[in-house]
Amino acid sequence: MNAVVAIDSLKGSLTSMEAGRAVCEGIRRVYPDAVVSVRPLADGGEGTVEALVSGMNGELRTITVTGPLGQPLECSYGIIGSSGTAVIEMSAAAGLPLVPEQDRNPLLTTTYGVGEMIRDAISRGCRRFIVGIGGSATNDGGAGMLQALGYDFLDSDGKPIPQGAAGLKRLATIGSDNVLPELSQCRFCVACDVTNPLCGELGASAIYGPQKGATPEMVRQMDLWLGRYAALAAKTFPRADASFPGTGAAGGLGFAFLTFTDAVLESGIHIVLEETHLADYIRNADLVITGEGRLDGQTAMGKAPVGVAGLAKQFGKPVLAFAGCVTEDAVACNQKGIDAFFPILRTVTTLSEAMEPGTAMKNMAGAAEQAMRLWKACREAR
């Protein structure tokens, strides 16, 4: 038996690697001599740093940066030393959960801390970056991040604009004379699974502004300011294209990366599959196992387990999936390469009990064991 296990984290319960090791235990109860490759899995959002660092012999680095409301904030990012790669989740420095609900106001929130993480990683020799940009509290078009990297965002008096989306109202010039020199050597793979443009009725302000605390009038103002910002950037930076799909991601952070850095926007799961070289492990496998905390219809629309299944099917491999819970519409996953899926719960329980890590590990291993017993029985009956 040669099995490859790549399971997304069961958020709040098990990390990707913990879930994978539990499945490995279940497999080896049936196939003691099995070769089991446990690989990290994430979709570019929450948990990506943890998955890649733990699965690729990286290290976590914790630093103090500027939080979304301008306050000092401790956050962590990952460094994969073997490839000089930094793995960053923008939400660690500028995520919506960092702002109390009563204080949410995208006119004030900044991405400056994201730039500080990048700057720190550059100082430690990183020149490749994987950046997840989901879950932002910001709508500043990435201006804060760019200011932290040395770009001059100045008002008509030649002074730096204030942080937050409101600062864009005063933006008059954008200069690059003081940009960190090493930035030109850096390459950014930005995990982005949305296609919103920067402005307009499908843009950053209109679609995502309200959940960040924006009123209808704030949405109108921010959309106008982002449009002016994009037009100003286009005068000097030829890559500026406010209509490009994904530029509206994370309050315009997608636009900032594409315009001012050497960056590409890609599907988060595609980036992770490439970085972990999962295809090299699947190629010679007998069985591929994946899963996540909740398997449902959304999974079938391109989440991590379906990404794994699609890759496995390129090599004609059977795919099983395990999940903390399974909804009725999860049957759509069967049309996306997952041959069979199984919930791991074994008894009626409370959610908190089910999510207790020790319980989840036990349930995952037990479900994997029984699936392997069926697998073995079917193979022996041929």
C-alpha positions in Angstrom: 0.0 0.0 0.0 1.3 3.4 -1.1 -1.0 6.2 0.1 -0.8 9.9 -0.1 -2.7 11.9 2.5 -3.3 15.7 2.0 -6.1 17.0 4.2 -7.0 20.6 4.8 -7.1 21.7 8.5 -10.2 21.1 10.6 -10.3 24.7 11.7 -10.4 25.1 15.5 -9.6 21.4 15.9 -6.8 19.8 13.9 -4.1 21.3 11.7 -3.5 19.9 8.2 -0.6 17.7 9.4 -2.3 16.5 12.5 -5.3 15.4 10.5 -3.0 13.7 8.0 -1.1 11.9 10.7 -4.3 10.6 12.2 -5.3 9.1 8.8 -1.8 7.6 8.6 -2.4 5.9 11.9 -5.7 4.4 10.7 -4.1 3.1 7.5 -1.3 1.4 9.3 -3.7 -0.4 11.6 -4.7 -2.3 8.5 -1.5 -2.1 6.4 1.4 -2.0 9.0 4.0 -1.8 6.3 2.2 0.9 4.2 4.2 3.7 2.7 2.2 6.8 3.7 3.2 10.3 2.6 1.4 13.0 4.7 1.5 16.3 2.9 0.4 19.8 4.0 -2.8 21.2 2.4 -4.4 24.7 2.5 -6.3 26.9 0.0 -4.3 30.1 0.5 -6.4 31.4 3.3 -6.3 30.8 7.0 -4.0 28.0 7.9 -1.7 28.3 4.8 1.3 29.5 6.8 0.9 26.8 9.4 0.4 24.0 6.8 3.4 25.0 4.6 5.7 25.7 7.5 5.0 22.4 9.3 4.9 20.3 6.1 8.0 21.8 4.4 10.5 22.1 7.3 10.0 25.8 7.6 10.0 28.1 10.6 7.6 30.6 12.1 8.8 34.1 12.8 6.9 36.4 15.1 7.3 40.2 14.8 5.6 43.3 16.0 3.9 45.3 13.2 1.3 48.0 12.8 -2.2 46.6 13.2 -5.2 47.5 11.1 -6.1 50.4 13.5 -2.5 51.6 13.8 -1.8 49.9 17.1 1.3 47.6 17.7 0.4 44.0 16.9 2.3 40.7 17.2 1.9 38.5 14.2 3.7 35.6 12.6 4.7 34.5 9.1 6.6 31.5 7.7 10.0 31.2 6.2 10.9 28.1 4.0 14.6 28.4 4.2 15.4 25.9 1.5 13.8 28.0 -1.2 14.1 31.5 0.4 10.3 31.7 0.5 8.2 33.7 2.9 4.6 32.6 3.5 2.3 35.4 4.6 -1.3 35.7 5.4 -2.3 39.4 5.2 -5.1 38.7 7.7 -2.4 38.2 10.4 -1.6 42.0 10.2 -4.8 43.5 8.7 -7.6 40.9 9.1 -11.2 41.7 10.0 -11.2 39.6 13.2 -8.5 41.9 14.5 -10.9 44.8 14.6 -13.7 44.7 17.2 -17.1 44.9 15.5 -17.9 48.3 17.0 -14.6 49.7 15.7 -14.9 48.5 12.1 -14.4 51.4 9.7 -12.5 50.9 6.4 -11.8 54.6 6.2 -9.3 54.1 9.0 -7.9 50.6 8.6 -4.6 50.1 7.0 -2.4 47.4 5.3 0.8 49.0 6.6 1.5 45.9 8.8 1.4 43.7 5.7 4.2 45.7 4.2 6.2 45.5 7.4 6.0 41.7 7.3 7.2 41.7 3.7 10.0 44.1 4.6 11.1 41.9 7.5 11.1 38.8 5.3 13.2 40.6 2.7 15.7 41.6 5.5 16.0 37.8 6.2 16.9 36.9 2.7 13.5 36.0 1.3 12.9 36.8 -2.4 9.9 34.5 -3.1 6.6 35.2 -1.4 3.4 33.3 -1.1 0.7 35.8 0.1 -2.8 34.9 1.1 -5.0 38.0 0.9 -8.4 36.8 2.2 -10.2 38.2 5.2 -9.1 41.8 5.1 -10.4 44.6 7.3 -9.1 47.2 4.8 -10.1 49.2 1.7 -7.0 51.3 1.2 -6.0 49.9 -2.2 -2.8 48.5 -0.6 -1.5 52.0 0.0 -0.4 51.2 3.5 1.5 48.1 2.4 3.3 50.1 -0.3 4.2 52.9 2.1 5.8 50.4 4.4 7.9 49.2 1.4 9.1 52.7 0.7 6.6 54.1 -1.9 5.8 57.7 -1.4 2.0 58.4 -1.3 1.9 62.1 -0.9 -0.7 64.8 -0.7 -0.7 68.2 -2.6 1.7 69.6 0.1 4.2 66.8 -0.4 3.3 65.1 2.9 2.5 61.4 3.4 -1.2 60.7 3.2 -2.9 59.4 6.4 -3.4 55.7 6.7 -6.7 54.0 5.7 -9.0 54.5 2.8 -9.7 58.1 3.8 -6.0 58.9 3.0 -6.6 58.2 -0.7 -8.9 61.2 -0.8 -5.8 63.4 -0.3 -3.5 61.4 -2.7 -1.8 63.7 -5.2 1.4 61.9 -6.2 3.0 58.5 -6.0 6.8 58.2 -6.0 9.2 55.2 -6.0 12.5 56.9 -5.2 12.6 55.5 -1.7 11.4 52.0 -2.4 13.3 49.2 -0.7 15.9 48.3 -3.4 15.6 44.5 -2.8 11.9 44.7 -3.8 12.8 44.5 -7.5 14.3 41.1 -6.9 11.2 39.7 -5.2 8.5 37.6 -6.8 5.0 37.4 -5.3 2.5 34.5 -5.8 -0.7 36.0 -4.4 -3.5 33.5 -3.5 -6.6 35.1 -4.8 -9.8 33.3 -5.5 -12.1 36.2 -6.3 -12.4 38.0 -9.7 -13.7 41.4 -8.6 -12.3 44.5 -10.3 -11.0 47.4 -8.2 -14.0 49.7 -8.8 -17.6 49.8 -9.7 -20.7 47.8 -8.7 -18.6 44.6 -8.4 -15.5 46.3 -7.0 -13.8 46.2 -3.6 -15.8 48.9 -2.0 -19.3 47.9 -3.1 -19.0 44.1 -2.6 -16.8 43.9 0.5 -17.0 47.3 2.1 -20.2 46.8 4.0 -18.9 43.7 5.9 -15.9 45.9 7.0 -18.2 48.5 8.4 -18.8 50.8 5.4 -22.1 52.7 5.1 -23.6 53.3 1.6 -22.0 56.8 1.6 -18.6 55.5 2.6 -18.9 52.9 -0.2 -19.5 55.6 -2.7 -16.6 57.7 -1.5 -14.1 54.9 -1.3 -15.0 53.7 -4.8 -14.4 57.2 -6.1 -11.0 57.5 -4.3 -9.9 54.1 -5.5 -10.7 55.1 -9.1 -8.6 58.3 -8.8 -5.8 56.3 -7.2 -5.8 53.8 -10.1 -5.8 56.6 -12.7 -2.9 58.3 -10.9 -1.0 55.1 -10.7 -1.5 54.4 -14.4 0.3 57.6 -15.3 3.6 56.2 -14.0 3.2 52.5 -13.6 2.3 50.8 -16.8 1.0 47.6 -15.2 -1.9 49.5 -13.5 -5.2 48.0 -14.7 -8.1 48.5 -12.4 -10.4 46.3 -14.4 -8.2 43.2 -14.2 -9.9 40.3 -12.3 -8.8 40.2 -8.7 -7.6 43.7 -8.4 -10.5 44.4 -6.0 -9.5 41.6 -3.7 -8.7 42.5 0.0 -9.8 46.1 -0.5 -7.6 46.7 -3.5 -4.6 44.8 -2.3 -4.7 42.8 -5.4 -4.3 46.0 -7.4 -1.3 47.1 -5.3 0.5 43.8 -5.9 -0.1 43.7 -9.6 0.7 47.3 -10.2 3.7 47.9 -7.9 5.4 44.5 -7.5 6.4 41.5 -9.6 3.3 39.5 -8.8 0.8 37.1 -10.2 -2.7 36.3 -8.8 -3.4 32.6 -8.7 -5.9 30.2 -7.2 -4.8 29.5 -3.6 -5.1 25.7 -3.9 -3.1 25.8 -7.2 -0.2 27.6 -5.4 -0.2 25.2 -2.5 -0.3 22.1 -4.8 2.6 23.5 -6.8 4.7 24.5 -3.8 4.3 21.2 -2.0 5.0 19.2 -5.3 2.0 17.0 -4.5 2.0 15.6 -8.0 5.4 13.9 -7.4 3.9 12.0 -4.5 0.6 11.1 -6.2 2.2 9.8 -9.3 3.1 6.4 -7.8 0.4 6.2 -5.2 -2.2 3.4 -4.9 -4.7 5.7 -3.1 -5.1 9.4 -2.4 -6.9 10.6 0.7 -8.0 14.2 1.3 -10.7 16.1 3.3 -11.5 19.1 5.5 -13.6 20.1 8.4 -16.9 20.4 6.6 -17.5 18.7 3.2 -20.4 20.4 1.4 -21.5 21.9 -1.9 -18.9 24.7 -1.6 -16.2 22.1 -1.5 -17.1 21.0 -5.0 -16.8 24.6 -6.3 -13.0 24.5 -6.0 -11.9 24.2 -2.4 -8.8 22.3 -1.4 -10.0 18.7 -1.3 -11.4 19.0 -4.9 -8.1 20.5 -5.9 -6.3 17.4 -4.6 -8.9 15.1 -6.3 -8.5 16.9 -9.6 -4.7 16.4 -9.5 -5.1 12.7 -8.5 -7.5 12.1 -11.4 -4.8 13.3 -13.8 -2.9 10.2 -12.8 -6.0 8.0 -12.6 -5.9 7.5 -8.8 -8.8 6.7 -6.6 -9.7 9.4 -4.0 -11.3 9.1 -0.6 -12.2 12.0 1.6 -12.8 12.4 5.4 -14.5 15.3 7.1 -15.7 16.4 10.5 -19.2 16.7 9.1 -20.8 16.1 5.7 -23.9 17.9 4.3 -26.4 16.6 1.8 -25.1 18.7 -1.1 -21.6 17.2 -0.6 -22.7 14.6 -3.2 -21.5 17.2 -5.8 -18.0 16.2 -4.7 -18.4 12.8 -6.3 -18.6 14.5 -9.7 -15.3 16.4 -8.9 -13.0 13.4 -8.4 -13.8 12.3 -4.9 -14.9 8.7 -5.3 -16.2 8.3 -1.8 -16.4 10.5 1.4 -17.0 9.7 5.0 -17.9 11.8 8.1 -15.7 10.9 11.0 -18.2 11.4 13.8 -19.0 8.1 15.6 -21.7 9.2 18.0 -24.1 12.0 18.9 -22.0 14.7 20.5 -21.7 18.5 21.0 -19.7 20.5 18.6 -17.2 21.5 21.2 -16.7 17.8 22.2 -16.3 16.8 18.5 -13.7 19.5 17.9 -11.6 18.6 20.9 -8.3 17.7 19.2 -7.8 14.4 21.0 -11.4 13.3 20.1 -11.0 14.5 16.5 -7.7 12.6 16.1 -9.3 9.4 17.5 -12.3 9.7 15.2 -10.2 10.5 12.1 -8.0 7.5 12.7 -11.0 5.2 13.4 -12.8 6.3 10.2 -9.6 5.8 8.1 -9.1 2.3 9.6 -12.6 1.2 8.7 -12.3 2.6 5.2 -9.0 0.8 4.8 -10.6 -2.5 6.0 -13.2 -2.1 3.3 -10.5 -1.3 0.7 -8.5 -4.3 1.7 -11.5 -6.7 1.6 -12.5 -5.5 -1.9 -9.0 -5.9 -3.2 -8.7 -9.4 -1.8 -12.1 -10.4 -3.2 -11.0 -9.7 -6.8 
